[in-house]
């Protein structure tokens, strides 16, 4: 399924979609990988990861079969 | 509780009002969020709303589930617009109906406050001065 990026996270990474790096197996590791590759993400006041359309905690396991999304601070309404 | 949840290009207050009409309700509370023509002193030309729609719908249902568990609300409509929006356009409508007004105000406030915190929708502002 891969990783979907939205809002300013999409702008920072320069893409709306990417594959899950092979060695990444949980949400916390994915966040660290994203911060390492796109340091500007660290300037966001928050960065949540959603797995299969629900907010996930750092310990949650992920695989390439999951729908993963990078959620910068939301601003609806 | 009957629930109407919708995310689409154009939303209207009337469709929310029509949905919450009920002979058993005597209190209807409507919140509308519209596009303001300024942010922090800078003129706003337009906003663009981006949405992770599948998850946004799911999060809006979670809000509705909480409202249903917390208050005796009969009808709840939650509408959000997407795409380009200009000053005066409607971005969001929350409409709540219950037998009496008190809990309708409470549920409406909870719904819009939580929507702004948890529903994955993002606005991008375009300013008169052309800068980001």
N, CA and C atoms of all chains as a GROMACS GRO file, in nm:
protein
  627
    1UNK      N    1   0.084  -0.121   0.000
    1UNK     CA    2   0.000   0.000   0.000
    1UNK      C    3   0.087   0.125   0.000
    2UNK      N    4   0.193   0.126   0.084
    2UNK     CA    5   0.285   0.238   0.084
    2UNK      C    6   0.243   0.349   0.178
    3UNK      N    7   0.317   0.462   0.168
    3UNK     CA    8   0.301   0.575   0.258
    3UNK      C    9   0.238   0.691   0.182
    4UNK      N   10   0.131   0.747   0.238
    4UNK     CA   11   0.067   0.866   0.182
    4UNK      C   12   0.113   0.986   0.263
    5UNK      N   13   0.139   1.097   0.193
    5UNK     CA   14   0.181   1.219   0.263
    5UNK      C   15   0.081   1.330   0.232
    6UNK      N   16   0.051   1.410   0.333
    6UNK     CA   17  -0.049   1.516   0.318
    6UNK      C   18   0.004   1.650   0.366
    7UNK      N   19  -0.063   1.756   0.321
    7UNK     CA   20  -0.036   1.891   0.369
    7UNK      C   21   0.110   1.928   0.355
    8UNK      N   22   0.162   1.991   0.459
    8UNK     CA   23   0.300   2.041   0.452
    8UNK      C   24   0.401   1.926   0.450
    9UNK      N   25   0.363   1.809   0.502
    9UNK     CA   26   0.454   1.693   0.495
    9UNK      C   27   0.477   1.653   0.349
   10UNK      N   28   0.371   1.661   0.270
   10UNK     CA   29   0.382   1.633   0.126
   10UNK      C   30   0.473   1.736   0.059
   11UNK      N   31   0.457   1.863   0.098
   11UNK     CA   32   0.541   1.969   0.039
   11UNK      C   33   0.688   1.948   0.076
   12UNK      N   34   0.713   1.913   0.202
   12UNK     CA   35   0.852   1.894   0.246
   12UNK      C   36   0.917   1.775   0.176
   13UNK      N   37   0.846   1.664   0.165
   13UNK     CA   38   0.902   1.544   0.102
   13UNK      C   39   0.902   1.556  -0.051
   14UNK      N   40   0.818   1.644  -0.102
   14UNK     CA   41   0.812   1.664  -0.247
   14UNK      C   42   0.739   1.553  -0.321
   15UNK      N   43   0.660   1.475  -0.247
   15UNK     CA   44   0.584   1.368  -0.311
   15UNK      C   45   0.462   1.332  -0.226
   16UNK      N   46   0.351   1.292  -0.291
   16UNK     CA   47   0.232   1.253  -0.214
   16UNK      C   48   0.234   1.105  -0.173
   17UNK      N   49   0.333   1.029  -0.219
   17UNK     CA   50   0.330   0.885  -0.195
   17UNK      C   51   0.471   0.828  -0.203
   18UNK      N   52   0.504   0.736  -0.114
   18UNK     CA   53   0.634   0.668  -0.123
   18UNK      C   54   0.620   0.526  -0.069
   19UNK      N   55   0.716   0.442  -0.103
   19UNK     CA   56   0.713   0.305  -0.052
   19UNK      C   57   0.770   0.301   0.090
   20UNK      N   58   0.722   0.206   0.168
   20UNK     CA   59   0.777   0.186   0.302
   20UNK      C   60   0.918   0.129   0.288
   21UNK      N   61   1.020   0.196   0.349
   21UNK     CA   62   1.156   0.142   0.341
   21UNK      C   63   1.158  -0.001   0.400
   22UNK      N   64   1.235  -0.088   0.339
   22UNK     CA   65   1.228  -0.231   0.372
   22UNK      C   66   1.259  -0.266   0.517
   23UNK      N   67   1.353  -0.194   0.578
   23UNK     CA   68   1.396  -0.231   0.713
   23UNK      C   69   1.308  -0.169   0.823
   24UNK      N   70   1.208  -0.092   0.784
   24UNK     CA   71   1.124  -0.024   0.884
   24UNK      C   72   1.007  -0.115   0.923
   25UNK      N   73   0.995  -0.145   1.054
   25UNK     CA   74   0.892  -0.238   1.097
   25UNK      C   75   0.797  -0.181   1.203
   26UNK      N   76   0.822  -0.056   1.249
   26UNK     CA   77   0.723   0.004   1.338
   26UNK      C   78   0.716   0.155   1.316
   27UNK      N   79   0.612   0.214   1.377
   27UNK     CA   80   0.582   0.356   1.353
   27UNK      C   81   0.695   0.446   1.402
   28UNK      N   82   0.752   0.415   1.518
   28UNK     CA   83   0.859   0.498   1.572
   28UNK      C   84   0.980   0.501   1.480
   29UNK      N   85   1.014   0.386   1.425
   29UNK     CA   86   1.127   0.378   1.332
   29UNK      C   87   1.099   0.455   1.204
   30UNK      N   88   0.974   0.451   1.160
   30UNK     CA   89   0.937   0.526   1.039
   30UNK      C   90   0.952   0.676   1.063
   31UNK      N   91   0.904   0.722   1.181
   31UNK     CA   92   0.918   0.865   1.212
   31UNK      C   93   1.065   0.906   1.209
   32UNK      N   94   1.151   0.824   1.271
   32UNK     CA   95   1.293   0.856   1.275
   32UNK      C   96   1.352   0.859   1.134
   33UNK      N   97   1.312   0.763   1.052
   33UNK     CA   98   1.360   0.758   0.912
   33UNK      C   99   1.317   0.886   0.838
   34UNK      N  100   1.191   0.926   0.860
   34UNK     CA  101   1.140   1.047   0.793
   34UNK      C  102   1.217   1.171   0.840
   35UNK      N  103   1.240   1.181   0.972
   35UNK     CA  104   1.315   1.297   1.024
   35UNK      C  105   1.458   1.299   0.968
   36UNK      N  106   1.518   1.180   0.954
   36UNK     CA  107   1.655   1.174   0.901
   36UNK      C  108   1.661   1.218   0.754
   37UNK      N  109   1.560   1.176   0.677
   37UNK     CA  110   1.562   1.206   0.534
   37UNK      C  111   1.502   1.342   0.500
   38UNK      N  112   1.413   1.390   0.585
   38UNK     CA  113   1.348   1.520   0.560
   38UNK      C  114   1.350   1.600   0.690
   39UNK      N  115   1.469   1.656   0.725
   39UNK     CA  116   1.483   1.724   0.855
   39UNK      C  117   1.382   1.836   0.879
   40UNK      N  118   1.330   1.896   0.773
   40UNK     CA  119   1.233   2.005   0.790
   40UNK      C  120   1.107   1.956   0.862
   41UNK      N  121   1.082   1.825   0.858
   41UNK     CA  122   0.965   1.771   0.929
   41UNK      C  123   0.976   1.793   1.080
   42UNK      N  124   1.099   1.806   1.130
   42UNK     CA  125   1.117   1.826   1.275
   42UNK      C  126   1.065   1.962   1.319
   43UNK      N  127   1.048   2.054   1.225
   43UNK     CA  128   0.998   2.187   1.260
   43UNK      C  129   0.846   2.190   1.279
   44UNK      N  130   0.778   2.084   1.241
   44UNK     CA  131   0.633   2.079   1.259
   44UNK      C  132   0.600   2.066   1.408
   45UNK      N  133   0.488   2.128   1.449
   45UNK     CA  134   0.450   2.120   1.590
   45UNK      C  135   0.406   1.979   1.628
   46UNK      N  136   0.364   1.900   1.528
   46UNK     CA  137   0.335   1.759   1.553
   46UNK      C  138   0.342   1.684   1.420
   47UNK      N  139   0.369   1.556   1.428
   47UNK     CA  140   0.364   1.471   1.309
   47UNK      C  141   0.310   1.335   1.355
   48UNK      N  142   0.186   1.308   1.316
   48UNK     CA  143   0.125   1.181   1.352
   48UNK      C  144   0.139   1.084   1.235
   49UNK      N  145   0.140   0.956   1.268
   49UNK     CA  146   0.135   0.853   1.165
   49UNK      C  147   0.002   0.779   1.182
   50UNK      N  148  -0.068   0.762   1.071
   50UNK     CA  149  -0.190   0.682   1.072
   50UNK      C  150  -0.163   0.550   1.003
   51UNK      N  151  -0.214   0.443   1.061
   51UNK     CA  152  -0.202   0.310   1.001
   51UNK      C  153  -0.342   0.257   0.977
   52UNK      N  154  -0.368   0.226   0.851
   52UNK     CA  155  -0.501   0.179   0.812
   52UNK      C  156  -0.612   0.271   0.863
   53UNK      N  157  -0.585   0.402   0.846
   53UNK     CA  158  -0.684   0.508   0.868
   53UNK      C  159  -0.715   0.535   1.015
   54UNK      N  160  -0.625   0.493   1.105
   54UNK     CA  161  -0.638   0.530   1.246
   54UNK      C  162  -0.504   0.581   1.296
   55UNK      N  163  -0.508   0.679   1.388
   55UNK     CA  164  -0.384   0.729   1.447
   55UNK      C  165  -0.312   0.616   1.520
   56UNK      N  166  -0.180   0.610   1.502
   56UNK     CA  167  -0.102   0.499   1.557
   56UNK      C  168   0.002   0.552   1.657
   57UNK      N  169   0.037   0.467   1.753
   57UNK     CA  170   0.144   0.502   1.847
   57UNK      C  171   0.277   0.446   1.794
   58UNK      N  172   0.388   0.496   1.854
   58UNK     CA  173   0.521   0.462   1.802
   58UNK      C  174   0.548   0.311   1.798
   59UNK      N  175   0.491   0.237   1.893
   59UNK     CA  176   0.521   0.094   1.901
   59UNK      C  177   0.443   0.008   1.802
   60UNK      N  178   0.351   0.067   1.730
   60UNK     CA  179   0.268  -0.015   1.642
   60UNK      C  180   0.349  -0.071   1.525
   61UNK      N  181   0.333  -0.200   1.500
   61UNK     CA  182   0.404  -0.265   1.390
   61UNK      C  183   0.342  -0.226   1.257
   62UNK      N  184   0.426  -0.213   1.155
   62UNK     CA  185   0.376  -0.181   1.020
   62UNK      C  186   0.446  -0.270   0.917
   63UNK      N  187   0.373  -0.298   0.810
   63UNK     CA  188   0.431  -0.372   0.698
   63UNK      C  189   0.393  -0.302   0.568
   64UNK      N  190   0.450  -0.350   0.460
   64UNK     CA  191   0.422  -0.290   0.329
   64UNK      C  192   0.276  -0.308   0.288
   65UNK      N  193   0.204  -0.398   0.356
   65UNK     CA  194   0.064  -0.422   0.322
   65UNK      C  195  -0.029  -0.320   0.388
   66UNK      N  196   0.023  -0.239   0.482
   66UNK     CA  197  -0.059  -0.141   0.552
   66UNK      C  198  -0.073  -0.012   0.472
   67UNK      N  199  -0.186   0.056   0.494
   67UNK     CA  200  -0.201   0.192   0.440
   67UNK      C  201  -0.151   0.288   0.548
   68UNK      N  202  -0.035   0.347   0.520
   68UNK     CA  203   0.032   0.433   0.618
   68UNK      C  204   0.021   0.577   0.569
   69UNK      N  205  -0.003   0.670   0.663
   69UNK     CA  206  -0.014   0.810   0.623
   69UNK      C  207   0.063   0.899   0.720
   70UNK      N  208   0.129   0.999   0.664
   70UNK     CA  209   0.199   1.099   0.743
   70UNK      C  210   0.105   1.219   0.759
   71UNK      N  211   0.071   1.248   0.886
   71UNK     CA  212  -0.032   1.348   0.917
   71UNK      C  213   0.033   1.466   0.988
   72UNK      N  214   0.060   1.576   0.917
   72UNK     CA  215   0.108   1.697   0.985
   72UNK      C  216  -0.008   1.760   1.062
   73UNK      N  217   0.018   1.867   1.140
   73UNK     CA  218  -0.091   1.927   1.218
   73UNK      C  219  -0.213   1.955   1.129
   74UNK      N  220  -0.330   1.907   1.173
   74UNK     CA  221  -0.450   1.924   1.091
   74UNK      C  222  -0.503   2.066   1.108
   75UNK      N  223  -0.576   2.114   1.009
   75UNK     CA  224  -0.626   2.253   1.013
   75UNK      C  225  -0.758   2.266   0.940
   76UNK      N  226  -0.846   2.169   0.964
   76UNK     CA  227  -0.978   2.178   0.904
   76UNK      C  228  -1.065   2.278   0.978
   77UNK      N  229  -1.187   2.294   0.930
   77UNK     CA  230  -1.282   2.384   0.992
   77UNK      C  231  -1.267   2.527   0.943
   78UNK      N  232  -2.966   0.796   1.726
   78UNK     CA  233  -2.924   0.925   1.666
   78UNK      C  234  -2.898   0.904   1.517
   79UNK      N  235  -2.956   0.990   1.436
   79UNK     CA  236  -2.930   0.986   1.292
   79UNK      C  237  -2.811   1.076   1.260
   80UNK      N  238  -2.725   1.029   1.171
   80UNK     CA  239  -2.600   1.102   1.142
   80UNK      C  240  -2.585   1.123   0.992
   81UNK      N  241  -2.550   1.245   0.954
   81UNK     CA  242  -2.513   1.275   0.816
   81UNK      C  243  -2.370   1.326   0.818
   82UNK      N  244  -2.281   1.253   0.750
   82UNK     CA  245  -2.141   1.294   0.740
   82UNK      C  246  -2.107   1.305   0.592
   83UNK      N  247  -2.050   1.419   0.555
   83UNK     CA  248  -2.023   1.440   0.413
   83UNK      C  249  -1.902   1.531   0.394
   84UNK      N  250  -1.817   1.492   0.300
   84UNK     CA  251  -1.703   1.575   0.260
   84UNK      C  252  -1.713   1.589   0.109
   85UNK      N  253  -1.724   1.713   0.061
   85UNK     CA  254  -1.740   1.733  -0.083
   85UNK      C  255  -1.703   1.876  -0.118
   86UNK      N  256  -1.701   1.905  -0.247
   86UNK     CA  257  -1.655   2.036  -0.296
   86UNK      C  258  -1.739   2.151  -0.240
   87UNK      N  259  -1.870   2.137  -0.245
   87UNK     CA  260  -1.957   2.246  -0.199
   87UNK      C  261  -2.060   2.193  -0.100
   88UNK      N  262  -2.071   2.260   0.014
   88UNK     CA  263  -2.170   2.221   0.115
   88UNK      C  264  -2.262   2.339   0.140
   89UNK      N  265  -2.384   2.310   0.188
   89UNK     CA  266  -2.478   2.418   0.217
   89UNK      C  267  -2.534   2.400   0.358
   90UNK      N  268  -2.572   2.511   0.419
   90UNK     CA  269  -2.638   2.507   0.549
   90UNK      C  270  -2.773   2.437   0.534
   91UNK      N  271  -2.838   2.461   0.421
   91UNK     CA  272  -2.973   2.408   0.403
   91UNK      C  273  -2.977   2.256   0.408
   92UNK      N  274  -2.878   2.189   0.348
   92UNK     CA  275  -2.883   2.042   0.350
   92UNK      C  276  -2.866   1.988   0.492
   93UNK      N  277  -2.788   2.059   0.574
   93UNK     CA  278  -2.774   2.018   0.713
   93UNK      C  279  -2.903   2.042   0.790
   94UNK      N  280  -2.962   2.160   0.767
   94UNK     CA  281  -3.090   2.194   0.832
   94UNK      C  282  -3.199   2.095   0.794
   95UNK      N  283  -3.206   2.064   0.665
   95UNK     CA  284  -3.308   1.970   0.618
   95UNK      C  285  -3.292   1.835   0.688
   96UNK      N  286  -3.165   1.793   0.705
   96UNK     CA  287  -3.140   1.661   0.765
   96UNK      C  288  -3.182   1.654   0.910
   97UNK      N  289  -3.161   1.765   0.984
   97UNK     CA  290  -3.188   1.757   1.129
   97UNK      C  291  -3.333   1.787   1.166
   98UNK      N  292  -3.416   1.820   1.068
   98UNK     CA  293  -3.557   1.845   1.100
   98UNK      C  294  -3.619   1.721   1.161
   99UNK      N  295  -3.688   1.740   1.273
   99UNK     CA  296  -3.753   1.627   1.339
   99UNK      C  297  -3.864   1.679   1.430
  100UNK      N  298  -3.982   1.617   1.424
  100UNK     CA  299  -4.092   1.665   1.508
  100UNK      C  300  -4.067   1.644   1.657
  101UNK      N  301  -3.973   1.555   1.691
  101UNK     CA  302  -3.947   1.532   1.834
  101UNK      C  303  -3.843   1.628   1.890
  102UNK      N  304  -3.787   1.715   1.805
  102UNK     CA  305  -3.682   1.807   1.849
  102UNK      C  306  -3.733   1.950   1.859
  103UNK      N  307  -3.694   2.017   1.967
  103UNK     CA  308  -3.732   2.156   1.985
  103UNK      C  309  -3.613   2.249   1.987
  104UNK      N  310  -3.492   2.192   1.982
  104UNK     CA  311  -3.371   2.275   1.982
  104UNK      C  312  -3.279   2.234   1.870
  105UNK      N  313  -3.250   2.329   1.781
  105UNK     CA  314  -3.157   2.301   1.671
  105UNK      C  315  -3.044   2.402   1.680
  106UNK      N  316  -2.921   2.354   1.683
  106UNK     CA  317  -2.804   2.442   1.687
  106UNK      C  318  -2.722   2.418   1.561
  107UNK      N  319  -2.688   2.529   1.494
  107UNK     CA  320  -2.609   2.521   1.371
  107UNK      C  321  -2.482   2.600   1.390
  108UNK      N  322  -2.368   2.539   1.362
  108UNK     CA  323  -2.242   2.614   1.354
  108UNK      C  324  -2.197   2.614   1.209
  109UNK      N  325  -2.161   2.733   1.158
  109UNK     CA  326  -2.100   2.737   1.026
  109UNK      C  327  -1.962   2.802   1.039
  110UNK      N  328  -1.867   2.745   0.970
  110UNK     CA  329  -1.734   2.804   0.960
  110UNK      C  330  -1.716   2.855   0.819
  111UNK      N  331  -1.683   2.984   0.806
  111UNK     CA  332  -1.668   3.044   0.673
  111UNK      C  333  -1.527   3.098   0.656
  112UNK      N  334  -1.493   3.124   0.532
  112UNK     CA  335  -1.357   3.171   0.501
  112UNK      C  336  -1.346   3.320   0.535
  113UNK      N  337  -1.246   3.350   0.619
  113UNK     CA  338  -1.220   3.487   0.662
  113UNK      C  339  -1.125   3.552   0.561
  114UNK      N  340  -1.139   3.686   0.545
  114UNK     CA  341  -1.055   3.752   0.444
  114UNK      C  342  -0.921   3.800   0.497
  115UNK      N  343  -0.887   3.758   0.619
  115UNK     CA  344  -0.756   3.796   0.674
  115UNK      C  345  -0.710   3.692   0.776
  116UNK      N  346  -0.578   3.676   0.789
  116UNK     CA  347  -0.518   3.593   0.893
  116UNK      C  348  -0.398   3.667   0.948
  117UNK      N  349  -0.398   3.694   1.078
  117UNK     CA  350  -0.287   3.763   1.143
  117UNK      C  351  -0.249   3.890   1.066
  118UNK      N  352  -0.349   3.967   1.029
  118UNK     CA  353  -0.324   4.096   0.965
  118UNK      C  354  -0.293   4.091   0.817
  119UNK      N  355  -0.289   3.971   0.759
  119UNK     CA  356  -0.259   3.961   0.615
  119UNK      C  357  -0.385   3.926   0.538
  120UNK      N  358  -0.402   3.990   0.425
  120UNK     CA  359  -0.521   3.965   0.343
  120UNK      C  360  -0.516   3.826   0.282
  121UNK      N  361  -0.628   3.754   0.289
  121UNK     CA  362  -0.637   3.619   0.233
  121UNK      C  363  -0.717   3.621   0.103
  122UNK      N  364  -0.658   3.567  -0.002
  122UNK     CA  365  -0.725   3.560  -0.131
  122UNK      C  366  -0.814   3.437  -0.138
  123UNK      N  367  -0.758   3.324  -0.098
  123UNK     CA  368  -0.835   3.199  -0.098
  123UNK      C  369  -0.767   3.097  -0.007
  124UNK      N  370  -0.842   2.993   0.024
  124UNK     CA  371  -0.786   2.878   0.093
  124UNK      C  372  -0.805   2.756   0.004
  125UNK      N  373  -0.711   2.661   0.018
  125UNK     CA  374  -0.731   2.532  -0.048
  125UNK      C  375  -0.738   2.426   0.060
  126UNK      N  376  -0.849   2.350   0.062
  126UNK     CA  377  -0.865   2.244   0.160
  126UNK      C  378  -0.831   2.109   0.098
  127UNK      N  379  -0.733   2.042   0.160
  127UNK     CA  380  -0.692   1.908   0.120
  127UNK      C  381  -0.742   1.810   0.226
  128UNK      N  382  -0.776   1.689   0.185
  128UNK     CA  383  -0.840   1.597   0.277
  128UNK      C  384  -0.791   1.454   0.252
  129UNK      N  385  -0.765   1.383   0.361
  129UNK     CA  386  -0.741   1.237   0.354
  129UNK      C  387  -0.879   1.177   0.380
  130UNK      N  388  -0.954   1.163   0.272
  130UNK     CA  389  -1.099   1.147   0.287
  130UNK      C  390  -1.140   1.021   0.363
  131UNK      N  391  -1.080   0.908   0.331
  131UNK     CA  392  -1.123   0.783   0.395
  131UNK      C  393  -1.104   0.791   0.547
  132UNK      N  394  -0.989   0.847   0.589
  132UNK     CA  395  -0.966   0.857   0.733
  132UNK      C  396  -1.049   0.969   0.794
  133UNK      N  397  -1.069   1.078   0.720
  133UNK     CA  398  -1.150   1.189   0.772
  133UNK      C  399  -1.292   1.142   0.802
  134UNK      N  400  -1.349   1.064   0.711
  134UNK     CA  401  -1.485   1.011   0.732
  134UNK      C  402  -1.485   0.922   0.857
  135UNK      N  403  -1.381   0.840   0.870
  135UNK     CA  404  -1.372   0.751   0.985
  135UNK      C  405  -1.363   0.830   1.116
  136UNK      N  406  -1.280   0.936   1.118
  136UNK     CA  407  -1.266   1.018   1.240
  136UNK      C  408  -1.396   1.092   1.270
  137UNK      N  409  -1.467   1.136   1.166
  137UNK     CA  410  -1.595   1.204   1.189
  137UNK      C  411  -1.698   1.107   1.249
  138UNK      N  412  -1.693   0.982   1.207
  138UNK     CA  413  -1.783   0.882   1.268
  138UNK      C  414  -1.748   0.859   1.415
  139UNK      N  415  -1.617   0.865   1.448
  139UNK     CA  416  -1.579   0.850   1.589
  139UNK      C  417  -1.637   0.964   1.672
  140UNK      N  418  -1.635   1.086   1.617
  140UNK     CA  419  -1.693   1.200   1.688
  140UNK      C  420  -1.844   1.176   1.708
  141UNK      N  421  -1.909   1.131   1.603
  141UNK     CA  422  -2.054   1.104   1.614
  141UNK      C  423  -2.081   0.997   1.718
  142UNK      N  424  -1.997   0.895   1.723
  142UNK     CA  425  -2.015   0.788   1.822
  142UNK      C  426  -2.005   0.844   1.964
  143UNK      N  427  -1.909   0.936   1.984
  143UNK     CA  428  -1.893   0.996   2.116
  143UNK      C  429  -2.015   1.081   2.152
  144UNK      N  430  -2.062   1.160   2.055
  144UNK     CA  431  -2.182   1.244   2.079
  144UNK      C  432  -2.300   1.156   2.119
  145UNK      N  433  -2.315   1.046   2.046
  145UNK     CA  434  -2.427   0.956   2.074
  145UNK      C  435  -2.418   0.898   2.216
  146UNK      N  436  -2.296   0.866   2.258
  146UNK     CA  437  -2.277   0.807   2.390
  146UNK      C  438  -2.294   0.910   2.502
  147UNK      N  439  -2.263   1.036   2.471
  147UNK     CA  440  -2.256   1.139   2.575
  147UNK      C  441  -2.388   1.213   2.598
  148UNK      N  442  -2.462   1.237   2.490
  148UNK     CA  443  -2.582   1.322   2.500
  148UNK      C  444  -2.699   1.256   2.427
  149UNK      N  445  -2.820   1.297   2.466
  149UNK     CA  446  -2.940   1.246   2.401
  149UNK      C  447  -2.974   1.333   2.279
  150UNK      N  448  -2.886   1.323   2.178
  150UNK     CA  449  -2.902   1.400   2.055
  150UNK      C  450  -2.978   1.314   1.954
  151UNK      N  451  -3.073   1.375   1.882
  151UNK     CA  452  -3.153   1.298   1.786
  151UNK      C  453  -3.093   1.300   1.646
  152UNK      N  454  -3.033   1.414   1.610
  152UNK     CA  455  -2.980   1.429   1.472
  152UNK      C  456  -2.848   1.504   1.477
  153UNK      N  457  -2.754   1.458   1.395
  153UNK     CA  458  -2.624   1.527   1.386
  153UNK      C  459  -2.579   1.528   1.241
  154UNK      N  460  -2.554   1.647   1.190
  154UNK     CA  461  -2.499   1.660   1.055
  154UNK      C  462  -2.361   1.725   1.065
  155UNK      N  463  -2.265   1.670   0.992
  155UNK     CA  464  -2.126   1.716   0.994
  155UNK      C  465  -2.080   1.723   0.849
  156UNK      N  466  -2.065   1.844   0.798
  156UNK     CA  467  -2.028   1.861   0.657
  156UNK      C  468  -1.898   1.940   0.648
  157UNK      N  469  -1.810   1.900   0.557
  157UNK     CA  470  -1.686   1.977   0.536
  157UNK      C  471  -1.661   1.991   0.386
  158UNK      N  472  -1.620   2.110   0.348
  158UNK     CA  473  -1.592   2.137   0.206
  158UNK      C  474  -1.446   2.109   0.175
  159UNK      N  475  -1.417   2.084   0.047
  159UNK     CA  476  -1.278   2.066   0.003
  159UNK      C  477  -1.252   2.152  -0.121
  160UNK      N  478  -1.125   2.163  -0.156
  160UNK     CA  479  -1.088   2.237  -0.275
  160UNK      C  480  -1.069   2.386  -0.249
  161UNK      N  481  -1.074   2.465  -0.355
  161UNK     CA  482  -1.055   2.610  -0.343
  161UNK      C  483  -1.176   2.675  -0.278
  162UNK      N  484  -1.151   2.758  -0.175
  162UNK     CA  485  -1.259   2.830  -0.108
  162UNK      C  486  -1.218   2.977  -0.095
  163UNK      N  487  -1.314   3.065  -0.116
  163UNK     CA  488  -1.289   3.208  -0.117
  163UNK      C  489  -1.359   3.276   0.000
  164UNK      N  490  -1.313   3.396   0.041
  164UNK     CA  491  -1.375   3.464   0.155
  164UNK      C  492  -1.528   3.464   0.142
  165UNK      N  493  -1.593   3.426   0.250
  165UNK     CA  494  -1.740   3.417   0.252
  165UNK      C  495  -1.793   3.278   0.225
  166UNK      N  496  -1.713   3.194   0.161
  166UNK     CA  497  -1.757   3.056   0.135
  166UNK      C  498  -1.768   2.978   0.266
  167UNK      N  499  -1.852   2.877   0.264
  167UNK     CA  500  -1.869   2.791   0.382
  167UNK      C  501  -1.769   2.675   0.375
  168UNK      N  502  -1.693   2.657   0.484
  168UNK     CA  503  -1.596   2.548   0.491
  168UNK      C  504  -1.651   2.430   0.570
  169UNK      N  505  -1.729   2.459   0.673
  169UNK     CA  506  -1.778   2.351   0.760
  169UNK      C  507  -1.915   2.387   0.815
  170UNK      N  508  -2.000   2.287   0.828
  170UNK     CA  509  -2.132   2.305   0.892
  170UNK      C  510  -2.152   2.190   0.991
  171UNK      N  511  -2.187   2.226   1.114
  171UNK     CA  512  -2.227   2.128   1.215
  171UNK      C  513  -2.370   2.162   1.254
  172UNK      N  514  -2.459   2.066   1.248
  172UNK     CA  515  -2.598   2.090   1.286
  172UNK      C  516  -2.643   1.980   1.380
  173UNK      N  517  -2.704   2.022   1.490
  173UNK     CA  518  -2.744   1.928   1.595
  173UNK      C  519  -2.888   1.955   1.635
  174UNK      N  520  -2.966   1.850   1.652
  174UNK     CA  521  -3.103   1.866   1.699
  174UNK      C  522  -3.128   1.774   1.817
  175UNK      N  523  -3.196   1.832   1.918
  175UNK     CA  524  -3.234   1.753   2.035
  175UNK      C  525  -3.366   1.808   2.088
  176UNK      N  526  -3.420   1.743   2.189
  176UNK     CA  527  -3.549   1.786   2.242
  176UNK      C  528  -3.539   1.928   2.297
  177UNK      N  529  -3.428   1.958   2.367
  177UNK     CA  530  -3.408   2.090   2.427
  177UNK      C  531  -3.271   2.144   2.388
  178UNK      N  532  -3.251   2.276   2.401
  178UNK     CA  533  -3.134   2.339   2.340
  178UNK      C  534  -3.001   2.313   2.411
  179UNK      N  535  -3.005   2.293   2.543
  179UNK     CA  536  -2.879   2.289   2.620
  179UNK      C  537  -2.779   2.189   2.568
  180UNK      N  538  -2.820   2.066   2.556
  180UNK     CA  539  -2.725   1.963   2.512
  180UNK      C  540  -2.690   1.978   2.364
  181UNK      N  541  -2.780   2.044   2.289
  181UNK     CA  542  -2.749   2.067   2.147
  181UNK      C  543  -2.630   2.162   2.134
  182UNK      N  544  -2.629   2.268   2.218
  182UNK     CA  545  -2.512   2.358   2.218
  182UNK      C  546  -2.386   2.281   2.258
  183UNK      N  547  -2.396   2.202   2.365
  183UNK     CA  548  -2.279   2.127   2.412
  183UNK      C  549  -2.226   2.032   2.304
  184UNK      N  550  -2.315   1.958   2.242
  184UNK     CA  551  -2.274   1.860   2.141
  184UNK      C  552  -2.216   1.928   2.018
  185UNK      N  553  -2.274   2.043   1.981
  185UNK     CA  554  -2.225   2.116   1.864
  185UNK      C  555  -2.083   2.167   1.890
  186UNK      N  556  -2.061   2.223   2.009
  186UNK     CA  557  -1.928   2.275   2.042
  186UNK      C  558  -1.826   2.161   2.047
  187UNK      N  559  -1.863   2.050   2.109
  187UNK     CA  560  -1.772   1.935   2.114
  187UNK      C  561  -1.737   1.888   1.972
  188UNK      N  562  -1.837   1.882   1.888
  188UNK     CA  563  -1.816   1.830   1.752
  188UNK      C  564  -1.721   1.918   1.672
  189UNK      N  565  -1.742   2.048   1.671
  189UNK     CA  566  -1.653   2.133   1.591
  189UNK      C  567  -1.514   2.139   1.654
  190UNK      N  568  -1.506   2.145   1.787
  190UNK     CA  569  -1.373   2.150   1.852
  190UNK      C  570  -1.294   2.023   1.822
  191UNK      N  571  -1.359   1.908   1.829
  191UNK     CA  572  -1.289   1.781   1.806
  191UNK      C  573  -1.255   1.763   1.659
  192UNK      N  574  -1.346   1.804   1.572
  192UNK     CA  575  -1.318   1.796   1.428
  192UNK      C  576  -1.189   1.871   1.395
  193UNK      N  577  -1.174   1.990   1.454
  193UNK     CA  578  -1.055   2.070   1.424
  193UNK      C  579  -0.928   2.009   1.480
  194UNK      N  580  -0.942   1.921   1.580
  194UNK     CA  581  -0.824   1.858   1.640
  194UNK      C  582  -0.785   1.725   1.576
  195UNK      N  583  -0.883   1.651   1.528
  195UNK     CA  584  -0.854   1.511   1.491
  195UNK      C  585  -0.879   1.475   1.345
  196UNK      N  586  -0.962   1.549   1.274
  196UNK     CA  587  -0.999   1.507   1.139
  196UNK      C  588  -0.892   1.552   1.040
  197UNK      N  589  -0.837   1.459   0.962
  197UNK     CA  590  -0.725   1.493   0.874
  197UNK      C  591  -0.768   1.572   0.749
  198UNK      N  592  -0.780   1.702   0.774
  198UNK     CA  593  -0.809   1.799   0.668
  198UNK      C  594  -0.710   1.913   0.690
  199UNK      N  595  -0.659   1.967   0.580
  199UNK     CA  596  -0.559   2.073   0.590
  199UNK      C  597  -0.598   2.189   0.501
  200UNK      N  598  -0.580   2.311   0.554
  200UNK     CA  599  -0.603   2.429   0.471
  200UNK      C  600  -0.470   2.492   0.435
  201UNK      N  601  -0.459   2.532   0.310
  201UNK     CA  602  -0.342   2.608   0.266
  201UNK      C  603  -0.391   2.747   0.232
  202UNK      N  604  -0.323   2.849   0.287
  202UNK     CA  605  -0.368   2.987   0.268
  202UNK      C  606  -0.293   3.052   0.152
  203UNK      N  607  -0.366   3.126   0.073
  203UNK     CA  608  -0.306   3.206  -0.035
  203UNK      C  609  -0.331   3.352  -0.001
  204UNK      N  610  -0.221   3.430   0.011
  204UNK     CA  611  -0.231   3.567   0.061
  204UNK      C  612  -0.227   3.669  -0.052
  205UNK      N  613  -0.280   3.790  -0.020
  205UNK     CA  614  -0.281   3.900  -0.117
  205UNK      C  615  -0.141   3.939  -0.159
  206UNK      N  616  -0.045   3.926  -0.064
  206UNK     CA  617   0.091   3.969  -0.098
  206UNK      C  618   0.170   3.862  -0.176
  207UNK      N  619   0.107   3.747  -0.198
  207UNK     CA  620   0.168   3.645  -0.282
  207UNK      C  621   0.273   3.559  -0.214
  208UNK      N  622   0.309   3.593  -0.085
  208UNK     CA  623   0.410   3.513  -0.016
  208UNK      C  624   0.344   3.398   0.060
  209UNK      N  625   0.423   3.294   0.093
  209UNK     CA  626   0.370   3.180   0.169
  209UNK      C  627   0.348   3.218   0.314
   0.00000   0.00000   0.00000
